[in-house]
Amino acid sequence: MKNIKSFFNKGHKRTLLAKKNILASFGVKSISIIVNLALIPLTIDYVNPTQYGIWLTLSSIIAWFSFFDIGFGHGLRNKFTESKAIGNIERARIYLSTTYAVLIIIFIIVWIFFLVVNYFIDWSLLLNTKDIETSQLSKLALIVFSFFCLQMVLKTINIVLIADQKPAKASFFSMISQVFVLIVVYYLTKTTEGSLINLAVTLGLIPVLVFFCVFFFTLLQHI
């Protein structure tokens, strides 16, 4: 025990911070794995294997749009770390606000583009399924994509925390959203019939709400 305490109490300040974050991240990631393992069978029970497969496929297709980040996240992490290291807080604020502004503009344009294109996409043909009406799949795709765009902007807080050597906090907020999703999905299994729309709203809205709260209660005080 003395050796363990010594390991986490001796060294440079930033080294100690890194060690503590590694330990905390390990615990948080372990909980996240357990939550995800519990969520998968619960989700399949709520809808059905076919609908769950449709959900996974649709989510994977929409996740391709993450490329529209075009490196702003990585750029922010590097420049934010550099500015904090030299104590230039004003420059860190500029990098942060600029990144948020650009991402908001990009994903508003992408969302409008998807809104128009979605009207002409035959999702039943694209996903090779006849179990769900095309109109319902189109509505589902729009819901998933809308929350995806919001998350792409709001999750920038994770990049800031990682840049400031606090990856455990970034993992913690993601884990919290997963726990809430698990609770709500369990509630849905007990109170409603299986619905991909309800599932999409739950899996999309809860992370958005969590990171929206994180933005105001953490990011605005962070720098």
PyMOL CGO cylinders between C-alpha atoms (Angstrom):
from pymol import cmd
from pymol.cgo import CYLINDER

trace = [
    CYLINDER, 0.00, 0.00, 0.00, 2.88, 2.37, 0.78, 0.3, 1, 1, 1, 1, 1, 1,
    CYLINDER, 2.88, 2.37, 0.78, 4.37, 1.74, -2.66, 0.3, 1, 1, 1, 1, 1, 1,
    CYLINDER, 4.37, 1.74, -2.66, 1.02, 2.42, -4.31, 0.3, 1, 1, 1, 1, 1, 1,
    CYLINDER, 1.02, 2.42, -4.31, 0.52, 5.65, -2.36, 0.3, 1, 1, 1, 1, 1, 1,
    CYLINDER, 0.52, 5.65, -2.36, 4.07, 6.70, -3.18, 0.3, 1, 1, 1, 1, 1, 1,
    CYLINDER, 4.07, 6.70, -3.18, 3.48, 6.04, -6.87, 0.3, 1, 1, 1, 1, 1, 1,
    CYLINDER, 3.48, 6.04, -6.87, 0.48, 8.41, -6.91, 0.3, 1, 1, 1, 1, 1, 1,
    CYLINDER, 0.48, 8.41, -6.91, 1.96, 11.07, -4.62, 0.3, 1, 1, 1, 1, 1, 1,
    CYLINDER, 1.96, 11.07, -4.62, 5.52, 11.51, -5.90, 0.3, 1, 1, 1, 1, 1, 1,
    CYLINDER, 5.52, 11.51, -5.90, 6.62, 13.20, -9.08, 0.3, 1, 1, 1, 1, 1, 1,
    CYLINDER, 6.62, 13.20, -9.08, 5.99, 16.31, -11.13, 0.3, 1, 1, 1, 1, 1, 1,
    CYLINDER, 5.99, 16.31, -11.13, 2.53, 17.88, -10.84, 0.3, 1, 1, 1, 1, 1, 1,
    CYLINDER, 2.53, 17.88, -10.84, 1.56, 17.03, -14.41, 0.3, 1, 1, 1, 1, 1, 1,
    CYLINDER, 1.56, 17.03, -14.41, 2.97, 13.50, -14.02, 0.3, 1, 1, 1, 1, 1, 1,
    CYLINDER, 2.97, 13.50, -14.02, 0.86, 12.95, -10.90, 0.3, 1, 1, 1, 1, 1, 1,
    CYLINDER, 0.86, 12.95, -10.90, -2.18, 14.28, -12.76, 0.3, 1, 1, 1, 1, 1, 1,
    CYLINDER, -2.18, 14.28, -12.76, -1.53, 11.83, -15.60, 0.3, 1, 1, 1, 1, 1, 1,
    CYLINDER, -1.53, 11.83, -15.60, -1.19, 8.90, -13.19, 0.3, 1, 1, 1, 1, 1, 1,
    CYLINDER, -1.19, 8.90, -13.19, -4.44, 9.74, -11.39, 0.3, 1, 1, 1, 1, 1, 1,
    CYLINDER, -4.44, 9.74, -11.39, -6.27, 10.15, -14.70, 0.3, 1, 1, 1, 1, 1, 1,
    CYLINDER, -6.27, 10.15, -14.70, -5.01, 6.76, -15.90, 0.3, 1, 1, 1, 1, 1, 1,
    CYLINDER, -5.01, 6.76, -15.90, -6.34, 5.09, -12.75, 0.3, 1, 1, 1, 1, 1, 1,
    CYLINDER, -6.34, 5.09, -12.75, -9.65, 6.98, -12.86, 0.3, 1, 1, 1, 1, 1, 1,
    CYLINDER, -9.65, 6.98, -12.86, -10.06, 6.30, -16.59, 0.3, 1, 1, 1, 1, 1, 1,
    CYLINDER, -10.06, 6.30, -16.59, -9.57, 2.59, -15.99, 0.3, 1, 1, 1, 1, 1, 1,
    CYLINDER, -9.57, 2.59, -15.99, -12.40, 2.58, -13.46, 0.3, 1, 1, 1, 1, 1, 1,
    CYLINDER, -12.40, 2.58, -13.46, -14.72, 4.69, -15.61, 0.3, 1, 1, 1, 1, 1, 1,
    CYLINDER, -14.72, 4.69, -15.61, -14.05, 2.63, -18.75, 0.3, 1, 1, 1, 1, 1, 1,
    CYLINDER, -14.05, 2.63, -18.75, -14.76, -0.56, -16.80, 0.3, 1, 1, 1, 1, 1, 1,
    CYLINDER, -14.76, -0.56, -16.80, -18.14, 0.78, -15.72, 0.3, 1, 1, 1, 1, 1, 1,
    CYLINDER, -18.14, 0.78, -15.72, -18.87, 1.89, -19.29, 0.3, 1, 1, 1, 1, 1, 1,
    CYLINDER, -18.87, 1.89, -19.29, -18.16, -1.62, -20.60, 0.3, 1, 1, 1, 1, 1, 1,
    CYLINDER, -18.16, -1.62, -20.60, -20.50, -3.15, -18.01, 0.3, 1, 1, 1, 1, 1, 1,
    CYLINDER, -20.50, -3.15, -18.01, -23.24, -0.62, -18.86, 0.3, 1, 1, 1, 1, 1, 1,
    CYLINDER, -23.24, -0.62, -18.86, -22.91, -1.31, -22.61, 0.3, 1, 1, 1, 1, 1, 1,
    CYLINDER, -22.91, -1.31, -22.61, -23.00, -5.06, -22.06, 0.3, 1, 1, 1, 1, 1, 1,
    CYLINDER, -23.00, -5.06, -22.06, -26.24, -4.61, -20.09, 0.3, 1, 1, 1, 1, 1, 1,
    CYLINDER, -26.24, -4.61, -20.09, -27.70, -2.18, -22.63, 0.3, 1, 1, 1, 1, 1, 1,
    CYLINDER, -27.70, -2.18, -22.63, -27.33, -4.40, -25.72, 0.3, 1, 1, 1, 1, 1, 1,
    CYLINDER, -27.33, -4.40, -25.72, -29.64, -7.26, -24.64, 0.3, 1, 1, 1, 1, 1, 1,
    CYLINDER, -29.64, -7.26, -24.64, -32.03, -4.76, -23.05, 0.3, 1, 1, 1, 1, 1, 1,
    CYLINDER, -32.03, -4.76, -23.05, -32.27, -2.84, -26.32, 0.3, 1, 1, 1, 1, 1, 1,
    CYLINDER, -32.27, -2.84, -26.32, -32.80, -6.01, -28.36, 0.3, 1, 1, 1, 1, 1, 1,
    CYLINDER, -32.80, -6.01, -28.36, -35.59, -7.05, -25.96, 0.3, 1, 1, 1, 1, 1, 1,
    CYLINDER, -35.59, -7.05, -25.96, -37.22, -3.63, -26.31, 0.3, 1, 1, 1, 1, 1, 1,
    CYLINDER, -37.22, -3.63, -26.31, -37.35, -3.72, -30.11, 0.3, 1, 1, 1, 1, 1, 1,
    CYLINDER, -37.35, -3.72, -30.11, -36.34, -6.99, -31.81, 0.3, 1, 1, 1, 1, 1, 1,
    CYLINDER, -36.34, -6.99, -31.81, -33.18, -8.36, -33.47, 0.3, 1, 1, 1, 1, 1, 1,
    CYLINDER, -33.18, -8.36, -33.47, -34.24, -7.17, -36.94, 0.3, 1, 1, 1, 1, 1, 1,
    CYLINDER, -34.24, -7.17, -36.94, -35.04, -3.62, -35.80, 0.3, 1, 1, 1, 1, 1, 1,
    CYLINDER, -35.04, -3.62, -35.80, -31.88, -3.55, -33.73, 0.3, 1, 1, 1, 1, 1, 1,
    CYLINDER, -31.88, -3.55, -33.73, -29.90, -4.49, -36.84, 0.3, 1, 1, 1, 1, 1, 1,
    CYLINDER, -29.90, -4.49, -36.84, -31.60, -1.68, -38.76, 0.3, 1, 1, 1, 1, 1, 1,
    CYLINDER, -31.60, -1.68, -38.76, -30.69, 0.71, -35.96, 0.3, 1, 1, 1, 1, 1, 1,
    CYLINDER, -30.69, 0.71, -35.96, -27.02, -0.33, -35.98, 0.3, 1, 1, 1, 1, 1, 1,
    CYLINDER, -27.02, -0.33, -35.98, -26.77, -0.04, -39.76, 0.3, 1, 1, 1, 1, 1, 1,
    CYLINDER, -26.77, -0.04, -39.76, -28.45, 3.36, -39.89, 0.3, 1, 1, 1, 1, 1, 1,
    CYLINDER, -28.45, 3.36, -39.89, -26.30, 4.68, -37.03, 0.3, 1, 1, 1, 1, 1, 1,
    CYLINDER, -26.30, 4.68, -37.03, -23.14, 3.46, -38.76, 0.3, 1, 1, 1, 1, 1, 1,
    CYLINDER, -23.14, 3.46, -38.76, -24.08, 5.18, -42.01, 0.3, 1, 1, 1, 1, 1, 1,
    CYLINDER, -24.08, 5.18, -42.01, -24.79, 8.47, -40.26, 0.3, 1, 1, 1, 1, 1, 1,
    CYLINDER, -24.79, 8.47, -40.26, -21.56, 8.19, -38.25, 0.3, 1, 1, 1, 1, 1, 1,
    CYLINDER, -21.56, 8.19, -38.25, -19.68, 8.62, -41.54, 0.3, 1, 1, 1, 1, 1, 1,
    CYLINDER, -19.68, 8.62, -41.54, -20.63, 12.30, -41.39, 0.3, 1, 1, 1, 1, 1, 1,
    CYLINDER, -20.63, 12.30, -41.39, -18.19, 12.69, -38.49, 0.3, 1, 1, 1, 1, 1, 1,
    CYLINDER, -18.19, 12.69, -38.49, -15.59, 13.31, -41.22, 0.3, 1, 1, 1, 1, 1, 1,
    CYLINDER, -15.59, 13.31, -41.22, -17.11, 16.79, -41.55, 0.3, 1, 1, 1, 1, 1, 1,
    CYLINDER, -17.11, 16.79, -41.55, -15.18, 17.63, -38.39, 0.3, 1, 1, 1, 1, 1, 1,
    CYLINDER, -15.18, 17.63, -38.39, -12.27, 17.86, -40.91, 0.3, 1, 1, 1, 1, 1, 1,
    CYLINDER, -12.27, 17.86, -40.91, -9.65, 17.96, -38.19, 0.3, 1, 1, 1, 1, 1, 1,
    CYLINDER, -9.65, 17.96, -38.19, -10.95, 20.89, -36.15, 0.3, 1, 1, 1, 1, 1, 1,
    CYLINDER, -10.95, 20.89, -36.15, -11.13, 18.73, -33.02, 0.3, 1, 1, 1, 1, 1, 1,
    CYLINDER, -11.13, 18.73, -33.02, -7.51, 17.59, -33.27, 0.3, 1, 1, 1, 1, 1, 1,
    CYLINDER, -7.51, 17.59, -33.27, -6.39, 21.09, -34.16, 0.3, 1, 1, 1, 1, 1, 1,
    CYLINDER, -6.39, 21.09, -34.16, -8.15, 22.51, -31.12, 0.3, 1, 1, 1, 1, 1, 1,
    CYLINDER, -8.15, 22.51, -31.12, -6.55, 19.90, -28.85, 0.3, 1, 1, 1, 1, 1, 1,
    CYLINDER, -6.55, 19.90, -28.85, -3.05, 20.78, -30.03, 0.3, 1, 1, 1, 1, 1, 1,
    CYLINDER, -3.05, 20.78, -30.03, -3.46, 24.54, -29.98, 0.3, 1, 1, 1, 1, 1, 1,
    CYLINDER, -3.46, 24.54, -29.98, -5.42, 24.58, -26.72, 0.3, 1, 1, 1, 1, 1, 1,
    CYLINDER, -5.42, 24.58, -26.72, -2.72, 22.50, -25.01, 0.3, 1, 1, 1, 1, 1, 1,
    CYLINDER, -2.72, 22.50, -25.01, -0.01, 24.79, -26.35, 0.3, 1, 1, 1, 1, 1, 1,
    CYLINDER, -0.01, 24.79, -26.35, -1.80, 27.94, -25.19, 0.3, 1, 1, 1, 1, 1, 1,
    CYLINDER, -1.80, 27.94, -25.19, -2.49, 26.56, -21.71, 0.3, 1, 1, 1, 1, 1, 1,
    CYLINDER, -2.49, 26.56, -21.71, 1.11, 25.38, -21.36, 0.3, 1, 1, 1, 1, 1, 1,
    CYLINDER, 1.11, 25.38, -21.36, 2.49, 28.89, -21.96, 0.3, 1, 1, 1, 1, 1, 1,
    CYLINDER, 2.49, 28.89, -21.96, -0.25, 30.51, -19.87, 0.3, 1, 1, 1, 1, 1, 1,
    CYLINDER, -0.25, 30.51, -19.87, -1.90, 32.34, -22.77, 0.3, 1, 1, 1, 1, 1, 1,
    CYLINDER, -1.90, 32.34, -22.77, -5.50, 31.98, -21.64, 0.3, 1, 1, 1, 1, 1, 1,
    CYLINDER, -5.50, 31.98, -21.64, -6.81, 34.59, -24.06, 0.3, 1, 1, 1, 1, 1, 1,
    CYLINDER, -6.81, 34.59, -24.06, -5.48, 32.66, -27.04, 0.3, 1, 1, 1, 1, 1, 1,
    CYLINDER, -5.48, 32.66, -27.04, -6.98, 29.44, -25.63, 0.3, 1, 1, 1, 1, 1, 1,
    CYLINDER, -6.98, 29.44, -25.63, -10.37, 31.18, -25.47, 0.3, 1, 1, 1, 1, 1, 1,
    CYLINDER, -10.37, 31.18, -25.47, -10.01, 32.36, -29.06, 0.3, 1, 1, 1, 1, 1, 1,
    CYLINDER, -10.01, 32.36, -29.06, -9.17, 28.87, -30.32, 0.3, 1, 1, 1, 1, 1, 1,
    CYLINDER, -9.17, 28.87, -30.32, -12.09, 27.43, -28.37, 0.3, 1, 1, 1, 1, 1, 1,
    CYLINDER, -12.09, 27.43, -28.37, -14.72, 29.95, -29.48, 0.3, 1, 1, 1, 1, 1, 1,
    CYLINDER, -14.72, 29.95, -29.48, -13.51, 29.81, -33.09, 0.3, 1, 1, 1, 1, 1, 1,
    CYLINDER, -13.51, 29.81, -33.09, -13.71, 26.01, -33.16, 0.3, 1, 1, 1, 1, 1, 1,
    CYLINDER, -13.71, 26.01, -33.16, -17.24, 26.03, -31.75, 0.3, 1, 1, 1, 1, 1, 1,
    CYLINDER, -17.24, 26.03, -31.75, -18.37, 28.71, -34.21, 0.3, 1, 1, 1, 1, 1, 1,
    CYLINDER, -18.37, 28.71, -34.21, -16.94, 26.86, -37.22, 0.3, 1, 1, 1, 1, 1, 1,
    CYLINDER, -16.94, 26.86, -37.22, -18.37, 23.49, -36.13, 0.3, 1, 1, 1, 1, 1, 1,
    CYLINDER, -18.37, 23.49, -36.13, -21.81, 25.03, -35.58, 0.3, 1, 1, 1, 1, 1, 1,
    CYLINDER, -21.81, 25.03, -35.58, -21.78, 26.57, -39.07, 0.3, 1, 1, 1, 1, 1, 1,
    CYLINDER, -21.78, 26.57, -39.07, -20.53, 23.36, -40.69, 0.3, 1, 1, 1, 1, 1, 1,
    CYLINDER, -20.53, 23.36, -40.69, -23.10, 21.10, -39.07, 0.3, 1, 1, 1, 1, 1, 1,
    CYLINDER, -23.10, 21.10, -39.07, -25.98, 23.50, -39.66, 0.3, 1, 1, 1, 1, 1, 1,
    CYLINDER, -25.98, 23.50, -39.66, -25.12, 23.38, -43.38, 0.3, 1, 1, 1, 1, 1, 1,
    CYLINDER, -25.12, 23.38, -43.38, -24.71, 19.59, -43.28, 0.3, 1, 1, 1, 1, 1, 1,
    CYLINDER, -24.71, 19.59, -43.28, -28.03, 19.20, -41.40, 0.3, 1, 1, 1, 1, 1, 1,
    CYLINDER, -28.03, 19.20, -41.40, -29.90, 21.32, -43.96, 0.3, 1, 1, 1, 1, 1, 1,
    CYLINDER, -29.90, 21.32, -43.96, -28.30, 19.32, -46.79, 0.3, 1, 1, 1, 1, 1, 1,
    CYLINDER, -28.30, 19.32, -46.79, -29.36, 16.04, -45.13, 0.3, 1, 1, 1, 1, 1, 1,
    CYLINDER, -29.36, 16.04, -45.13, -32.87, 17.40, -44.54, 0.3, 1, 1, 1, 1, 1, 1,
    CYLINDER, -32.87, 17.40, -44.54, -33.27, 17.98, -48.27, 0.3, 1, 1, 1, 1, 1, 1,
    CYLINDER, -33.27, 17.98, -48.27, -31.58, 14.76, -49.43, 0.3, 1, 1, 1, 1, 1, 1,
    CYLINDER, -31.58, 14.76, -49.43, -33.41, 12.63, -46.87, 0.3, 1, 1, 1, 1, 1, 1,
    CYLINDER, -33.41, 12.63, -46.87, -36.68, 13.38, -48.63, 0.3, 1, 1, 1, 1, 1, 1,
    CYLINDER, -36.68, 13.38, -48.63, -35.45, 11.56, -51.76, 0.3, 1, 1, 1, 1, 1, 1,
    CYLINDER, -35.45, 11.56, -51.76, -33.70, 8.58, -50.11, 0.3, 1, 1, 1, 1, 1, 1,
    CYLINDER, -33.70, 8.58, -50.11, -35.50, 5.25, -50.17, 0.3, 1, 1, 1, 1, 1, 1,
    CYLINDER, -35.50, 5.25, -50.17, -34.26, 3.93, -46.81, 0.3, 1, 1, 1, 1, 1, 1,
    CYLINDER, -34.26, 3.93, -46.81, -36.12, 0.64, -47.24, 0.3, 1, 1, 1, 1, 1, 1,
    CYLINDER, -36.12, 0.64, -47.24, -34.12, -0.05, -50.38, 0.3, 1, 1, 1, 1, 1, 1,
    CYLINDER, -34.12, -0.05, -50.38, -30.87, 1.25, -48.93, 0.3, 1, 1, 1, 1, 1, 1,
    CYLINDER, -30.87, 1.25, -48.93, -31.18, -0.84, -45.75, 0.3, 1, 1, 1, 1, 1, 1,
    CYLINDER, -31.18, -0.84, -45.75, -32.71, -3.78, -47.64, 0.3, 1, 1, 1, 1, 1, 1,
    CYLINDER, -32.71, -3.78, -47.64, -35.69, -4.15, -45.32, 0.3, 1, 1, 1, 1, 1, 1,
    CYLINDER, -35.69, -4.15, -45.32, -39.47, -4.26, -45.63, 0.3, 1, 1, 1, 1, 1, 1,
    CYLINDER, -39.47, -4.26, -45.63, -40.21, -4.59, -41.91, 0.3, 1, 1, 1, 1, 1, 1,
    CYLINDER, -40.21, -4.59, -41.91, -40.56, -0.83, -41.45, 0.3, 1, 1, 1, 1, 1, 1,
    CYLINDER, -40.56, -0.83, -41.45, -42.26, 1.70, -43.72, 0.3, 1, 1, 1, 1, 1, 1,
    CYLINDER, -42.26, 1.70, -43.72, -40.02, 4.04, -45.69, 0.3, 1, 1, 1, 1, 1, 1,
    CYLINDER, -40.02, 4.04, -45.69, -41.68, 7.08, -44.10, 0.3, 1, 1, 1, 1, 1, 1,
    CYLINDER, -41.68, 7.08, -44.10, -40.85, 5.77, -40.63, 0.3, 1, 1, 1, 1, 1, 1,
    CYLINDER, -40.85, 5.77, -40.63, -37.27, 5.03, -41.62, 0.3, 1, 1, 1, 1, 1, 1,
    CYLINDER, -37.27, 5.03, -41.62, -36.95, 8.52, -43.09, 0.3, 1, 1, 1, 1, 1, 1,
    CYLINDER, -36.95, 8.52, -43.09, -38.23, 10.02, -39.85, 0.3, 1, 1, 1, 1, 1, 1,
    CYLINDER, -38.23, 10.02, -39.85, -35.88, 7.80, -37.86, 0.3, 1, 1, 1, 1, 1, 1,
    CYLINDER, -35.88, 7.80, -37.86, -32.89, 8.84, -39.99, 0.3, 1, 1, 1, 1, 1, 1,
    CYLINDER, -32.89, 8.84, -39.99, -33.68, 12.53, -39.50, 0.3, 1, 1, 1, 1, 1, 1,
    CYLINDER, -33.68, 12.53, -39.50, -33.96, 12.11, -35.73, 0.3, 1, 1, 1, 1, 1, 1,
    CYLINDER, -33.96, 12.11, -35.73, -30.69, 10.19, -35.50, 0.3, 1, 1, 1, 1, 1, 1,
    CYLINDER, -30.69, 10.19, -35.50, -28.86, 12.65, -37.74, 0.3, 1, 1, 1, 1, 1, 1,
    CYLINDER, -28.86, 12.65, -37.74, -30.17, 15.70, -35.87, 0.3, 1, 1, 1, 1, 1, 1,
    CYLINDER, -30.17, 15.70, -35.87, -28.92, 14.42, -32.53, 0.3, 1, 1, 1, 1, 1, 1,
    CYLINDER, -28.92, 14.42, -32.53, -25.68, 13.33, -34.17, 0.3, 1, 1, 1, 1, 1, 1,
    CYLINDER, -25.68, 13.33, -34.17, -25.00, 16.90, -35.34, 0.3, 1, 1, 1, 1, 1, 1,
    CYLINDER, -25.00, 16.90, -35.34, -25.72, 18.30, -31.88, 0.3, 1, 1, 1, 1, 1, 1,
    CYLINDER, -25.72, 18.30, -31.88, -23.39, 15.77, -30.27, 0.3, 1, 1, 1, 1, 1, 1,
    CYLINDER, -23.39, 15.77, -30.27, -20.58, 16.54, -32.72, 0.3, 1, 1, 1, 1, 1, 1,
    CYLINDER, -20.58, 16.54, -32.72, -20.62, 20.15, -31.54, 0.3, 1, 1, 1, 1, 1, 1,
    CYLINDER, -20.62, 20.15, -31.54, -21.24, 19.60, -27.83, 0.3, 1, 1, 1, 1, 1, 1,
    CYLINDER, -21.24, 19.60, -27.83, -18.70, 16.78, -27.44, 0.3, 1, 1, 1, 1, 1, 1,
    CYLINDER, -18.70, 16.78, -27.44, -15.94, 19.28, -28.15, 0.3, 1, 1, 1, 1, 1, 1,
    CYLINDER, -15.94, 19.28, -28.15, -15.82, 19.61, -24.36, 0.3, 1, 1, 1, 1, 1, 1,
    CYLINDER, -15.82, 19.61, -24.36, -14.16, 16.18, -24.29, 0.3, 1, 1, 1, 1, 1, 1,
    CYLINDER, -14.16, 16.18, -24.29, -11.36, 17.45, -26.52, 0.3, 1, 1, 1, 1, 1, 1,
    CYLINDER, -11.36, 17.45, -26.52, -10.79, 20.38, -24.17, 0.3, 1, 1, 1, 1, 1, 1,
    CYLINDER, -10.79, 20.38, -24.17, -10.63, 18.11, -21.12, 0.3, 1, 1, 1, 1, 1, 1,
    CYLINDER, -10.63, 18.11, -21.12, -8.22, 15.72, -22.85, 0.3, 1, 1, 1, 1, 1, 1,
    CYLINDER, -8.22, 15.72, -22.85, -6.04, 18.66, -23.92, 0.3, 1, 1, 1, 1, 1, 1,
    CYLINDER, -6.04, 18.66, -23.92, -5.93, 19.79, -20.31, 0.3, 1, 1, 1, 1, 1, 1,
    CYLINDER, -5.93, 19.79, -20.31, -4.80, 16.31, -19.15, 0.3, 1, 1, 1, 1, 1, 1,
    CYLINDER, -4.80, 16.31, -19.15, -8.21, 15.40, -17.73, 0.3, 1, 1, 1, 1, 1, 1,
    CYLINDER, -8.21, 15.40, -17.73, -9.29, 12.46, -19.91, 0.3, 1, 1, 1, 1, 1, 1,
    CYLINDER, -9.29, 12.46, -19.91, -10.92, 10.77, -16.92, 0.3, 1, 1, 1, 1, 1, 1,
    CYLINDER, -10.92, 10.77, -16.92, -13.49, 13.59, -16.76, 0.3, 1, 1, 1, 1, 1, 1,
    CYLINDER, -13.49, 13.59, -16.76, -14.24, 13.20, -20.47, 0.3, 1, 1, 1, 1, 1, 1,
    CYLINDER, -14.24, 13.20, -20.47, -14.78, 9.46, -20.00, 0.3, 1, 1, 1, 1, 1, 1,
    CYLINDER, -14.78, 9.46, -20.00, -16.86, 10.11, -16.87, 0.3, 1, 1, 1, 1, 1, 1,
    CYLINDER, -16.86, 10.11, -16.87, -19.35, 12.34, -18.69, 0.3, 1, 1, 1, 1, 1, 1,
    CYLINDER, -19.35, 12.34, -18.69, -19.73, 9.76, -21.46, 0.3, 1, 1, 1, 1, 1, 1,
    CYLINDER, -19.73, 9.76, -21.46, -20.25, 7.06, -18.85, 0.3, 1, 1, 1, 1, 1, 1,
    CYLINDER, -20.25, 7.06, -18.85, -22.91, 9.16, -17.08, 0.3, 1, 1, 1, 1, 1, 1,
    CYLINDER, -22.91, 9.16, -17.08, -24.87, 9.52, -20.32, 0.3, 1, 1, 1, 1, 1, 1,
    CYLINDER, -24.87, 9.52, -20.32, -24.67, 5.76, -20.88, 0.3, 1, 1, 1, 1, 1, 1,
    CYLINDER, -24.67, 5.76, -20.88, -25.99, 5.08, -17.38, 0.3, 1, 1, 1, 1, 1, 1,
    CYLINDER, -25.99, 5.08, -17.38, -28.94, 7.42, -17.97, 0.3, 1, 1, 1, 1, 1, 1,
    CYLINDER, -28.94, 7.42, -17.97, -29.62, 5.76, -21.33, 0.3, 1, 1, 1, 1, 1, 1,
    CYLINDER, -29.62, 5.76, -21.33, -29.65, 2.36, -19.63, 0.3, 1, 1, 1, 1, 1, 1,
    CYLINDER, -29.65, 2.36, -19.63, -32.12, 3.59, -17.00, 0.3, 1, 1, 1, 1, 1, 1,
    CYLINDER, -32.12, 3.59, -17.00, -34.46, 5.17, -19.56, 0.3, 1, 1, 1, 1, 1, 1,
    CYLINDER, -34.46, 5.17, -19.56, -34.37, 2.16, -21.92, 0.3, 1, 1, 1, 1, 1, 1,
    CYLINDER, -34.37, 2.16, -21.92, -35.17, -0.11, -18.98, 0.3, 1, 1, 1, 1, 1, 1,
    CYLINDER, -35.17, -0.11, -18.98, -38.11, 2.18, -18.11, 0.3, 1, 1, 1, 1, 1, 1,
    CYLINDER, -38.11, 2.18, -18.11, -39.31, 2.04, -21.73, 0.3, 1, 1, 1, 1, 1, 1,
    CYLINDER, -39.31, 2.04, -21.73, -39.24, -1.77, -21.70, 0.3, 1, 1, 1, 1, 1, 1,
    CYLINDER, -39.24, -1.77, -21.70, -41.61, -1.70, -18.73, 0.3, 1, 1, 1, 1, 1, 1,
    CYLINDER, -41.61, -1.70, -18.73, -43.98, 1.03, -19.88, 0.3, 1, 1, 1, 1, 1, 1,
    CYLINDER, -43.98, 1.03, -19.88, -44.13, 1.09, -23.71, 0.3, 1, 1, 1, 1, 1, 1,
    CYLINDER, -44.13, 1.09, -23.71, -44.19, -1.14, -26.75, 0.3, 1, 1, 1, 1, 1, 1,
    CYLINDER, -44.19, -1.14, -26.75, -40.99, -1.53, -28.74, 0.3, 1, 1, 1, 1, 1, 1,
    CYLINDER, -40.99, -1.53, -28.74, -40.35, 1.52, -30.92, 0.3, 1, 1, 1, 1, 1, 1,
    CYLINDER, -40.35, 1.52, -30.92, -37.27, 2.50, -32.91, 0.3, 1, 1, 1, 1, 1, 1,
    CYLINDER, -37.27, 2.50, -32.91, -38.38, 6.14, -32.72, 0.3, 1, 1, 1, 1, 1, 1,
    CYLINDER, -38.38, 6.14, -32.72, -38.44, 6.05, -28.91, 0.3, 1, 1, 1, 1, 1, 1,
    CYLINDER, -38.44, 6.05, -28.91, -35.09, 4.29, -28.92, 0.3, 1, 1, 1, 1, 1, 1,
    CYLINDER, -35.09, 4.29, -28.92, -33.56, 6.87, -31.28, 0.3, 1, 1, 1, 1, 1, 1,
    CYLINDER, -33.56, 6.87, -31.28, -34.80, 9.78, -29.17, 0.3, 1, 1, 1, 1, 1, 1,
    CYLINDER, -34.80, 9.78, -29.17, -33.48, 8.17, -25.99, 0.3, 1, 1, 1, 1, 1, 1,
    CYLINDER, -33.48, 8.17, -25.99, -30.05, 7.31, -27.38, 0.3, 1, 1, 1, 1, 1, 1,
    CYLINDER, -30.05, 7.31, -27.38, -29.74, 10.73, -29.01, 0.3, 1, 1, 1, 1, 1, 1,
    CYLINDER, -29.74, 10.73, -29.01, -31.34, 13.13, -26.54, 0.3, 1, 1, 1, 1, 1, 1,
    CYLINDER, -31.34, 13.13, -26.54, -29.72, 11.96, -23.30, 0.3, 1, 1, 1, 1, 1, 1,
    CYLINDER, -29.72, 11.96, -23.30, -26.07, 12.43, -24.41, 0.3, 1, 1, 1, 1, 1, 1,
    CYLINDER, -26.07, 12.43, -24.41, -27.04, 15.84, -25.84, 0.3, 1, 1, 1, 1, 1, 1,
    CYLINDER, -27.04, 15.84, -25.84, -28.58, 16.91, -22.52, 0.3, 1, 1, 1, 1, 1, 1,
    CYLINDER, -28.58, 16.91, -22.52, -25.59, 15.63, -20.53, 0.3, 1, 1, 1, 1, 1, 1,
    CYLINDER, -25.59, 15.63, -20.53, -23.01, 17.41, -22.68, 0.3, 1, 1, 1, 1, 1, 1,
    CYLINDER, -23.01, 17.41, -22.68, -25.17, 20.53, -22.84, 0.3, 1, 1, 1, 1, 1, 1,
    CYLINDER, -25.17, 20.53, -22.84, -25.08, 20.70, -19.04, 0.3, 1, 1, 1, 1, 1, 1,
    CYLINDER, -25.08, 20.70, -19.04, -21.34, 19.96, -19.06, 0.3, 1, 1, 1, 1, 1, 1,
    CYLINDER, -21.34, 19.96, -19.06, -20.80, 22.85, -21.46, 0.3, 1, 1, 1, 1, 1, 1,
    CYLINDER, -20.80, 22.85, -21.46, -22.37, 25.41, -19.13, 0.3, 1, 1, 1, 1, 1, 1,
    CYLINDER, -22.37, 25.41, -19.13, -21.26, 24.03, -15.76, 0.3, 1, 1, 1, 1, 1, 1,
    CYLINDER, -21.26, 24.03, -15.76, -17.73, 22.99, -16.74, 0.3, 1, 1, 1, 1, 1, 1,
    CYLINDER, -17.73, 22.99, -16.74, -16.50, 24.53, -19.96, 0.3, 1, 1, 1, 1, 1, 1,
    CYLINDER, -16.50, 24.53, -19.96, -17.49, 28.11, -19.14, 0.3, 1, 1, 1, 1, 1, 1,
    CYLINDER, -17.49, 28.11, -19.14, -15.54, 27.87, -15.89, 0.3, 1, 1, 1, 1, 1, 1,
    CYLINDER, -15.54, 27.87, -15.89, -12.69, 25.84, -17.37, 0.3, 1, 1, 1, 1, 1, 1,
    CYLINDER, -12.69, 25.84, -17.37, -10.75, 28.73, -18.80, 0.3, 1, 1, 1, 1, 1, 1,
]
cmd.load_cgo(trace, "trace")
